[in-house]
Amino acid sequence: MNKLFFSLVTVLLCMNQAFAQSDAFYFVQMSDPQFGMLDGNKSFTKETKLMEQAVEAVNKLNPEFIVFTGDLVNVWNDKKQISEFRRILGQIKKEIPVYVLPGNHDFDVNVSDEAFQAYLDEYGYDSFNFQVKNTCFIGLNSPVIFADKKDEEQSQLVWMERILKNSQKCNHRILFSHYSFFVETPDEADQYFNIPLTKRGNYIDMFNKYNVDAMFSGHLHRNAKGSAGNFKMITSSALCYPLGEDKVGFRIVKVYPDRIESDYYDLDNIPVKVNL
């Protein structure tokens, strides 16, 4: 009887583990390809080479999806930079969904109406949300927050809160943004690389209220991480010009029913296969 009981328990545990593994998946975050930056907008041959190497790697990995967290180009209205970024974006296998978000370089300094509309005309959207295997994903237009575009920010805030409120039965809630809301600590001083304190606290309170697990961002051009309550802020280095010790590369994020794991890899050390 005891042997039978333990055998049944073992079978059930194995089944639970198998189901958990079948619900696991991974995605790729890339940030700041910033075509034109390396040669002062004179050319983008270096960025082309780096992004083509990245695309070749992700095509072999077959992630669930890819998100580019802003600064797609260095000059928001440079048609050649935009065209080259989009050309290489088109080399990603069609079965891999790709999402892009705007960075500060994808608009002018004040996020003028002209620049905002130009971005929408080019990419069709400036934020997004979707679900994969009971995980809710939201992409934000953070330059409008940093630039204090009140109408656009308020509209996005209402939209985001509605989605978060309706996502409480999901296993996880994961956000994407160009700007990190904070780099290391939620009360750190205002700087070029974070969202101002006058706005930051309200957002962080909302993230914790609605059980947001993590936000993945860029802009900093180096890797960093911090937390506020249960909310994790994870910043990834750049695809074109890193400013920290990490080399050019991208982040692979593994999502399990009960946890989220992520690692940053430089382009010369991308794994051949992702084990879940």
Residue frames as qw, qx, qy, qz and C-alpha x, y, z in Angstrom:
[[0.000, 0.885, 0.466, 0.000, 0.00, 0.00, 0.00],
 [0.296, -0.812, 0.107, 0.492, 2.77, 2.42, 0.96],
 [0.428, -0.152, 0.597, 0.661, 4.69, 1.56, -2.22],
 [0.237, 0.606, 0.665, 0.366, 1.59, 2.23, -4.29],
 [0.125, -0.931, -0.274, 0.207, 0.99, 5.55, -2.51],
 [0.349, -0.661, 0.306, 0.589, 4.53, 6.76, -3.06],
 [0.409, 0.131, 0.688, 0.585, 4.42, 5.64, -6.69],
 [0.139, 0.796, 0.559, 0.186, 1.26, 7.68, -7.25],
 [0.238, -0.896, -0.037, 0.372, 2.82, 10.71, -5.56],
 [0.443, -0.362, 0.504, 0.647, 5.91, 10.39, -7.75],
 [0.332, 0.427, 0.692, 0.478, 3.79, 10.16, -10.90],
 [0.005, -0.912, -0.409, 0.008, 1.77, 13.23, -9.91],
 [0.342, -0.771, 0.164, 0.512, 4.90, 15.24, -9.15],
 [0.424, -0.099, 0.624, 0.649, 6.40, 14.31, -12.51],
 [0.224, 0.653, 0.647, 0.324, 3.17, 15.25, -14.27],
 [0.138, -0.938, -0.215, 0.234, 3.07, 18.62, -12.52],
 [0.392, -0.572, 0.376, 0.615, 6.67, 19.28, -13.49],
 [0.390, 0.199, 0.701, 0.564, 5.97, 18.31, -17.09],
 [0.110, 0.832, 0.525, 0.140, 2.96, 20.63, -17.27],
 [0.265, -0.872, 0.007, 0.411, 4.98, 23.46, -15.73],
 [0.426, -0.314, 0.538, 0.656, 7.74, 22.95, -18.31],
 [0.325, 0.469, 0.693, 0.440, 5.22, 22.94, -21.16],
 [0.016, -0.934, -0.356, -0.003, 3.97, 26.35, -20.01],
 [0.441, -0.650, 0.175, 0.594, 7.48, 27.81, -19.84],
 [0.614, 0.686, 0.225, 0.318, 8.82, 29.99, -22.64],
 [0.480, -0.467, 0.054, 0.741, 11.47, 32.58, -23.35],
 [0.390, 0.883, 0.232, 0.120, 11.72, 35.86, -25.20],
 [0.624, 0.053, 0.020, 0.779, 14.47, 38.26, -26.24],
 [0.043, -0.959, -0.185, 0.209, 14.87, 41.92, -25.32],
 [0.609, 0.204, 0.128, 0.756, 17.14, 44.11, -27.44],
 [0.110, -0.919, -0.267, 0.269, 17.73, 47.78, -26.78],
 [0.087, -0.886, 0.206, 0.407, 19.36, 50.83, -28.33],
 [0.779, 0.255, 0.381, 0.427, 20.49, 49.63, -31.77],
 [0.101, -0.874, -0.034, 0.473, 20.64, 53.40, -32.42],
 [0.713, 0.385, 0.354, 0.467, 21.62, 53.41, -36.08],
 [0.294, 0.831, 0.044, 0.471, 24.00, 56.29, -36.81],
 [0.528, -0.847, 0.057, -0.009, 25.40, 56.76, -33.31],
 [0.845, -0.286, 0.190, 0.409, 28.80, 55.11, -33.71],
 [0.537, 0.158, 0.286, 0.778, 30.03, 57.32, -36.56],
 [0.031, -0.432, -0.185, 0.882, 28.28, 60.55, -35.57],
 [0.546, 0.621, 0.397, -0.398, 25.46, 60.06, -38.11],
 [0.162, 0.614, -0.555, -0.537, 27.91, 59.89, -41.03],
 [0.535, 0.157, -0.766, -0.319, 27.20, 56.19, -41.60],
 [0.742, -0.318, 0.355, -0.472, 25.70, 53.15, -39.89],
 [0.694, 0.347, -0.623, -0.105, 27.81, 50.32, -41.29],
 [0.112, 0.266, -0.841, 0.459, 28.93, 49.26, -37.80],
 [0.538, 0.023, 0.481, -0.692, 25.37, 49.16, -36.48],
 [0.788, 0.290, -0.294, -0.457, 24.31, 47.16, -39.53],
 [0.503, 0.324, -0.793, 0.117, 26.95, 44.52, -38.83],
 [0.104, -0.145, 0.774, -0.608, 26.03, 44.27, -35.14],
 [0.642, 0.128, 0.305, -0.692, 22.30, 44.02, -35.68],
 [0.757, 0.312, -0.466, -0.334, 22.66, 41.48, -38.48],
 [0.312, 0.254, -0.868, 0.291, 24.74, 39.36, -36.11],
 [0.330, -0.009, 0.631, -0.702, 22.02, 39.69, -33.46],
 [0.739, 0.241, -0.035, -0.629, 19.28, 38.78, -35.93],
 [0.607, 0.313, -0.722, -0.112, 21.19, 35.72, -37.11],
 [0.077, 0.156, -0.861, 0.478, 21.45, 34.58, -33.48],
 [0.483, 0.112, 0.487, -0.719, 17.76, 35.06, -32.62],
 [0.719, 0.282, -0.350, -0.530, 16.65, 33.33, -35.80],
 [0.496, 0.198, -0.841, 0.090, 18.45, 30.23, -34.51],
 [0.052, -0.049, 0.750, -0.658, 17.04, 30.59, -30.99],
 [0.320, -0.408, -0.700, -0.491, 13.38, 30.88, -32.06],
 [0.008, 0.104, 0.608, -0.787, 12.18, 32.89, -29.05],
 [0.156, 0.616, 0.751, -0.181, 8.48, 33.36, -28.37],
 [0.245, 0.922, 0.240, 0.180, 8.89, 37.01, -29.41],
 [0.557, 0.040, -0.092, 0.825, 11.39, 39.90, -29.52],
 [0.090, -0.948, -0.299, 0.067, 11.02, 43.39, -28.04],
 [0.497, 0.322, -0.058, 0.804, 13.19, 46.37, -28.99],
 [0.325, -0.776, -0.442, 0.312, 13.08, 48.85, -26.10],
 [0.058, 0.976, 0.132, -0.163, 13.79, 52.07, -27.94],
 [0.095, -0.776, 0.438, 0.443, 16.44, 54.24, -29.55],
 [0.843, 0.341, 0.408, 0.087, 15.95, 52.38, -32.78],
 [0.584, 0.585, 0.080, 0.557, 17.87, 55.13, -34.58],
 [0.472, -0.243, -0.246, 0.811, 20.06, 58.03, -33.51],
 [0.102, 0.159, -0.062, -0.980, 18.18, 60.84, -35.32],
 [0.446, 0.354, 0.697, -0.436, 14.41, 60.60, -35.25],
 [0.583, 0.699, 0.171, -0.376, 13.82, 62.01, -38.77],
 [0.008, -0.565, 0.718, 0.407, 16.79, 60.46, -40.59],
 [0.857, 0.261, -0.011, -0.444, 15.08, 58.36, -43.25],
 [0.600, 0.468, -0.649, 0.016, 18.21, 56.41, -44.13],
 [0.074, -0.306, 0.821, -0.475, 18.78, 55.33, -40.52],
 [0.668, 0.072, 0.429, -0.603, 15.14, 54.30, -40.17],
 [0.801, 0.405, -0.272, -0.348, 15.16, 52.46, -43.48],
 [0.420, 0.432, -0.784, 0.150, 18.27, 50.46, -42.57],
 [0.309, -0.172, 0.754, -0.554, 16.89, 49.52, -39.14],
 [0.759, 0.217, 0.269, -0.552, 13.66, 48.34, -40.73],
 [0.662, 0.476, -0.533, -0.225, 15.49, 46.48, -43.49],
 [0.237, 0.308, -0.881, 0.270, 17.38, 44.35, -40.97],
 [0.500, -0.013, 0.570, -0.652, 14.27, 43.99, -38.81],
 [0.791, 0.319, -0.116, -0.508, 12.72, 42.34, -41.86],
 [0.467, 0.408, -0.784, -0.007, 15.39, 39.62, -41.72],
 [0.345, -0.168, 0.777, -0.500, 13.88, 38.21, -38.53],
 [0.048, -0.160, -0.955, -0.244, 11.94, 35.05, -39.26],
 [0.366, -0.322, -0.311, -0.816, 8.29, 35.80, -39.95],
 [0.666, -0.418, -0.606, -0.124, 7.08, 33.33, -37.31],
 [0.473, -0.277, -0.465, 0.695, 8.80, 35.34, -34.53],
 [0.051, -0.916, -0.365, -0.160, 6.63, 38.29, -33.45],
 [0.486, 0.071, -0.149, 0.858, 8.57, 41.55, -33.10],
 [0.174, -0.908, -0.382, -0.003, 7.54, 44.59, -31.06],
 [0.466, 0.269, -0.118, 0.835, 9.26, 47.97, -31.00],
 [0.278, -0.844, -0.388, 0.245, 9.02, 50.86, -28.55],
 [0.319, 0.840, -0.042, 0.436, 10.20, 54.46, -28.93],
 [0.637, -0.348, -0.245, 0.643, 13.25, 55.83, -27.16],
 [0.095, -0.821, -0.106, 0.553, 14.23, 59.46, -26.68],
 [0.182, -0.382, 0.550, 0.720, 16.22, 59.42, -29.96],
 [0.192, 0.369, 0.837, 0.355, 13.13, 58.27, -31.85],
 [0.009, 0.911, 0.411, 0.030, 11.57, 61.68, -31.10],
 [0.272, 0.648, -0.189, 0.686, 12.93, 65.18, -30.84],
 [0.209, 0.169, -0.648, 0.713, 13.86, 66.53, -27.39],
 [0.346, 0.003, 0.390, -0.853, 10.39, 67.68, -26.39],
 [0.234, 0.287, 0.926, 0.070, 8.48, 64.91, -28.18],
 [0.258, 0.271, -0.097, -0.922, 6.79, 67.42, -30.47],
 [0.722, 0.362, 0.391, -0.441, 3.48, 66.61, -32.14],
 [0.579, 0.650, -0.398, -0.290, 5.35, 66.39, -35.45],
 [0.124, 0.454, -0.878, 0.080, 7.86, 63.85, -34.14],
 [0.494, 0.018, 0.753, -0.434, 5.16, 61.86, -32.35],
 [0.748, 0.481, 0.168, -0.425, 3.06, 61.61, -35.50],
 [0.444, 0.635, -0.605, -0.184, 6.11, 60.73, -37.61],
 [0.149, -0.291, 0.924, -0.197, 6.83, 57.80, -35.29],
 [0.617, 0.254, 0.605, -0.434, 3.23, 56.58, -35.49],
 [0.656, 0.623, -0.164, -0.394, 3.29, 56.92, -39.28],
 [0.284, 0.571, -0.768, -0.063, 6.45, 54.81, -39.42],
 [0.071, 0.159, -0.959, 0.224, 5.67, 52.05, -36.92],
 [0.457, -0.350, -0.648, -0.498, 1.92, 52.23, -36.44],
 [0.673, -0.657, -0.329, -0.083, 1.89, 52.20, -32.62],
 [0.150, 0.673, -0.474, 0.547, 3.85, 53.58, -29.66],
 [0.412, -0.311, 0.708, -0.483, 2.68, 51.10, -26.99],
 [0.620, 0.051, -0.689, -0.371, 1.31, 47.57, -26.94],
 [0.514, -0.296, 0.674, -0.441, -0.12, 44.78, -24.85],
 [0.744, 0.148, -0.559, -0.335, -0.59, 41.06, -25.40],
 [0.726, -0.423, 0.469, -0.272, -0.63, 37.75, -23.52],
 [0.586, 0.372, -0.715, -0.086, 1.46, 34.62, -23.92],
 [0.628, -0.111, -0.753, 0.160, 0.69, 31.48, -21.89],
 [0.498, -0.755, -0.427, -0.003, -1.11, 33.39, -19.15],
 [0.470, -0.389, -0.092, 0.787, 1.51, 36.12, -18.81],
 [0.219, 0.921, 0.320, -0.013, 0.48, 39.72, -19.54],
 [0.563, -0.067, 0.153, 0.809, 2.93, 41.99, -21.39],
 [0.120, 0.947, 0.283, -0.098, 2.67, 45.78, -21.70],
 [0.587, 0.126, 0.120, 0.790, 4.97, 48.09, -23.66],
 [0.110, -0.869, -0.320, 0.361, 5.04, 51.77, -22.70],
 [0.422, 0.702, 0.055, 0.571, 5.95, 54.99, -24.47],
 [0.589, -0.573, -0.292, 0.489, 8.24, 56.32, -21.71],
 [0.353, 0.134, 0.105, 0.920, 9.61, 59.40, -23.57],
 [0.220, -0.644, -0.355, -0.641, 6.20, 61.06, -23.21],
 [0.657, -0.668, -0.324, 0.130, 6.49, 60.53, -19.44],
 [0.626, -0.248, -0.036, 0.739, 10.03, 61.94, -19.24],
 [0.199, 0.247, 0.265, 0.911, 9.15, 64.89, -21.51],
 [0.108, 0.375, 0.558, -0.733, 6.02, 65.64, -19.46],
 [0.263, -0.103, -0.563, -0.777, 3.57, 65.31, -22.36],
 [0.345, -0.021, 0.622, -0.702, 0.59, 65.46, -20.04],
 [0.750, 0.217, -0.004, -0.625, -2.24, 64.45, -22.37],
 [0.701, 0.330, -0.618, -0.134, -0.37, 61.52, -23.92],
 [0.153, 0.253, -0.845, 0.445, 0.92, 60.37, -20.54],
 [0.482, -0.002, 0.506, -0.715, -2.49, 60.50, -18.88],
 [0.802, 0.254, -0.212, -0.497, -4.12, 58.61, -21.72],
 [0.588, 0.320, -0.739, 0.080, -1.46, 55.91, -21.51],
 [0.081, -0.228, 0.755, -0.609, -1.72, 55.74, -17.72],
 [0.685, 0.069, 0.276, -0.671, -5.48, 55.11, -17.83],
 [0.799, 0.335, -0.417, -0.277, -4.97, 52.49, -20.56],
 [0.388, 0.348, -0.805, 0.283, -2.21, 50.72, -18.59],
 [0.302, -0.160, 0.674, -0.655, -4.14, 50.66, -15.32],
 [0.802, 0.142, 0.035, -0.580, -7.16, 49.15, -17.03],
 [0.750, 0.331, -0.569, -0.069, -5.02, 46.35, -18.50],
 [0.179, 0.317, -0.796, 0.484, -3.24, 45.70, -15.21],
 [0.523, -0.097, 0.455, -0.715, -6.52, 45.61, -13.30],
 [0.873, 0.207, -0.045, -0.440, -7.90, 43.03, -15.73],
 [0.627, 0.460, -0.626, 0.052, -4.74, 40.91, -15.65],
 [0.394, -0.561, 0.579, -0.440, -4.85, 39.73, -12.05],
 [0.941, -0.036, 0.280, -0.185, -5.60, 36.13, -13.01],
 [0.690, 0.614, -0.366, 0.118, -2.42, 35.99, -15.10],
 [0.870, -0.226, -0.206, 0.387, 0.67, 34.29, -13.72],
 [0.494, -0.304, 0.017, 0.814, 2.81, 37.36, -14.36],
 [0.264, 0.942, 0.207, -0.025, 2.69, 40.97, -15.48],
 [0.644, -0.197, 0.233, 0.701, 5.79, 42.17, -17.35],
 [0.220, 0.936, 0.133, -0.241, 6.37, 45.71, -18.64],
 [0.683, 0.163, 0.226, 0.675, 8.74, 47.17, -21.25],
 [0.005, -0.979, -0.112, 0.168, 10.02, 50.72, -21.48],
 [0.600, 0.609, -0.198, 0.480, 12.93, 52.66, -22.93],
 [0.076, -0.655, 0.425, -0.620, 13.59, 54.66, -19.77],
 [0.472, -0.194, -0.786, 0.348, 14.23, 52.82, -16.53],
 [0.368, -0.824, -0.284, -0.323, 11.88, 54.20, -13.90],
 [0.397, -0.837, 0.376, -0.020, 14.90, 53.93, -11.61],
 [0.537, 0.564, -0.627, 0.027, 18.35, 52.46, -12.17],
 [0.402, 0.151, -0.829, 0.359, 19.15, 50.96, -8.76],
 [0.101, -0.327, -0.742, 0.577, 16.88, 52.36, -6.03],
 [0.058, 0.712, 0.649, 0.263, 13.34, 53.77, -6.24],
 [0.218, -0.929, -0.208, 0.213, 14.29, 56.92, -4.30],
 [0.621, -0.093, 0.213, 0.749, 17.47, 57.75, -6.24],
 [0.024, 0.625, 0.019, -0.780, 17.94, 61.33, -7.42],
 [0.643, 0.714, 0.205, -0.188, 16.63, 62.50, -10.78],
 [0.332, -0.472, 0.579, 0.576, 19.02, 62.04, -13.68],
 [0.390, 0.418, -0.487, -0.660, 19.07, 61.73, -17.45],
 [0.285, 0.137, -0.930, -0.188, 18.63, 57.97, -17.15],
 [0.051, -0.321, -0.903, 0.282, 15.51, 57.68, -14.97],
 [0.164, -0.692, -0.533, -0.459, 11.94, 58.93, -14.64],
 [0.014, -0.490, 0.299, -0.819, 11.65, 62.03, -12.40],
 [0.116, -0.114, -0.838, 0.520, 10.76, 61.47, -8.75],
 [0.371, 0.154, 0.204, -0.893, 7.67, 63.65, -9.08],
 [0.743, 0.166, -0.328, -0.559, 6.16, 60.99, -11.35],
 [0.389, 0.295, -0.871, 0.054, 8.09, 57.88, -10.33],
 [0.190, -0.073, 0.796, -0.569, 6.42, 57.18, -7.00],
 [0.671, 0.229, 0.199, -0.677, 2.90, 57.06, -8.42],
 [0.703, 0.369, -0.529, -0.299, 3.95, 54.59, -11.10],
 [0.258, 0.265, -0.889, 0.269, 5.81, 52.34, -8.67],
 [0.415, 0.021, 0.614, -0.671, 2.81, 52.34, -6.33],
 [0.767, 0.303, -0.064, -0.561, 0.64, 51.24, -9.24],
 [0.550, 0.387, -0.736, -0.080, 3.09, 48.53, -10.27],
 [0.044, 0.138, -0.888, 0.436, 3.04, 47.07, -6.75],
 [0.557, 0.123, 0.362, -0.737, -0.72, 47.50, -6.39],
 [0.836, 0.346, -0.078, -0.419, -1.31, 45.39, -9.49],
 [0.835, -0.268, 0.470, 0.096, 1.47, 42.86, -8.82],
 [0.613, 0.742, -0.270, -0.026, 3.77, 43.77, -11.69],
 [0.932, -0.212, 0.057, 0.289, 6.70, 41.37, -11.61],
 [0.560, -0.325, 0.281, 0.708, 9.26, 43.28, -13.64],
 [0.424, 0.881, 0.034, -0.209, 10.03, 45.96, -16.17],
 [0.742, -0.037, 0.342, 0.575, 12.73, 45.54, -18.82],
 [0.182, 0.962, 0.061, -0.197, 14.26, 48.74, -20.17],
 [0.758, 0.293, 0.060, 0.580, 17.29, 50.22, -21.94],
 [0.032, 0.965, 0.064, 0.251, 18.56, 53.80, -22.40],
 [0.558, -0.779, 0.261, 0.116, 21.37, 53.38, -19.84],
 [0.631, 0.637, -0.442, 0.022, 23.68, 51.53, -22.29],
 [0.166, 0.352, -0.863, 0.323, 24.79, 49.24, -19.46],
 [0.584, -0.349, -0.720, -0.135, 23.17, 46.55, -17.35],
 [0.102, -0.261, 0.521, -0.806, 21.62, 47.42, -14.00],
 [0.480, -0.420, -0.735, -0.229, 18.93, 46.18, -11.66],
 [0.106, -0.173, 0.500, -0.842, 16.94, 47.30, -8.65],
 [0.284, -0.435, -0.845, -0.129, 13.68, 46.63, -6.87],
 [0.266, -0.220, 0.233, -0.909, 10.81, 48.38, -5.13],
 [0.761, -0.051, 0.382, -0.522, 8.72, 45.99, -3.07],
 [0.768, 0.070, 0.632, 0.076, 8.06, 42.99, -5.30],
 [0.589, 0.803, 0.074, -0.064, 8.60, 45.02, -8.48],
 [0.700, -0.284, 0.349, 0.554, 11.92, 44.42, -10.25],
 [0.347, 0.897, -0.098, -0.256, 13.53, 47.04, -12.52],
 [0.776, -0.128, 0.465, 0.407, 15.92, 45.39, -15.00],
 [0.285, 0.872, -0.174, -0.357, 17.95, 47.55, -17.37],
 [0.887, 0.138, 0.333, 0.288, 19.76, 46.04, -20.36],
 [0.323, -0.513, 0.369, 0.705, 22.88, 47.22, -22.14],
 [0.451, 0.671, -0.083, -0.583, 22.95, 48.40, -25.74],
 [0.866, 0.309, 0.373, 0.123, 23.02, 46.62, -29.07],
 [0.574, 0.751, -0.010, 0.325, 25.32, 49.26, -30.56],
 [0.313, 0.593, -0.377, 0.638, 27.42, 51.14, -27.98],
 [0.694, -0.561, -0.434, 0.120, 27.67, 49.90, -24.38],
 [0.001, 0.829, -0.252, 0.499, 28.88, 52.35, -21.74],
 [0.699, -0.582, 0.355, -0.214, 29.55, 49.81, -18.98],
 [0.309, -0.469, 0.818, 0.127, 31.66, 46.67, -18.70],
 [0.698, 0.279, 0.652, -0.096, 29.16, 44.55, -20.63],
 [0.189, -0.151, 0.637, 0.732, 29.73, 44.07, -24.34],
 [0.491, 0.150, -0.290, -0.808, 27.23, 44.56, -27.15],
 [0.077, -0.068, -0.995, -0.005, 24.46, 42.00, -26.80],
 [0.530, -0.324, -0.269, -0.736, 20.90, 41.26, -25.73],
 [0.362, -0.222, 0.708, -0.564, 18.88, 39.75, -22.90],
 [0.485, -0.128, -0.805, -0.316, 17.13, 36.37, -22.84],
 [0.427, -0.233, 0.446, -0.752, 14.20, 36.16, -20.43],
 [0.310, -0.116, -0.938, -0.101, 12.77, 32.82, -19.30],
 [0.506, -0.234, 0.154, -0.816, 9.19, 32.81, -18.04],
 [0.252, -0.103, -0.958, 0.086, 7.93, 29.93, -15.89],
 [0.409, -0.642, -0.547, -0.349, 4.51, 29.68, -14.22],
 [0.621, -0.707, -0.285, 0.181, 6.11, 30.45, -10.85],
 [0.474, -0.642, 0.154, 0.583, 9.13, 32.65, -11.67],
 [0.540, 0.839, -0.016, 0.064, 11.00, 34.81, -14.18],
 [0.698, -0.426, 0.275, 0.506, 14.73, 34.48, -14.93],
 [0.517, 0.855, 0.009, 0.038, 16.89, 36.62, -17.22],
 [0.679, -0.386, 0.285, 0.555, 20.47, 36.79, -18.41],
 [0.330, 0.884, -0.165, -0.287, 22.34, 39.22, -20.64],
 [0.840, -0.009, 0.391, 0.375, 24.64, 37.73, -23.30],
 [0.016, 0.683, -0.360, -0.635, 27.22, 39.47, -25.45],
 [0.734, 0.511, -0.137, -0.426, 26.90, 38.77, -29.17],
 [0.413, 0.510, -0.754, -0.034, 29.93, 36.51, -29.29],
 [0.008, 0.116, -0.931, 0.345, 28.53, 34.27, -26.53],
 [0.679, -0.010, -0.001, -0.734, 24.88, 33.77, -27.42],
 [0.529, -0.125, 0.828, -0.134, 23.81, 30.22, -26.48],
 [0.150, 0.063, -0.812, -0.560, 22.99, 27.85, -29.31],
 [0.456, -0.430, -0.722, -0.293, 19.94, 26.63, -27.38],
 [0.299, -0.420, 0.356, -0.780, 17.92, 27.92, -24.43],
 [0.397, -0.158, -0.899, 0.094, 17.12, 25.24, -21.88],
 [0.467, -0.484, -0.018, -0.740, 13.93, 25.66, -19.86]]
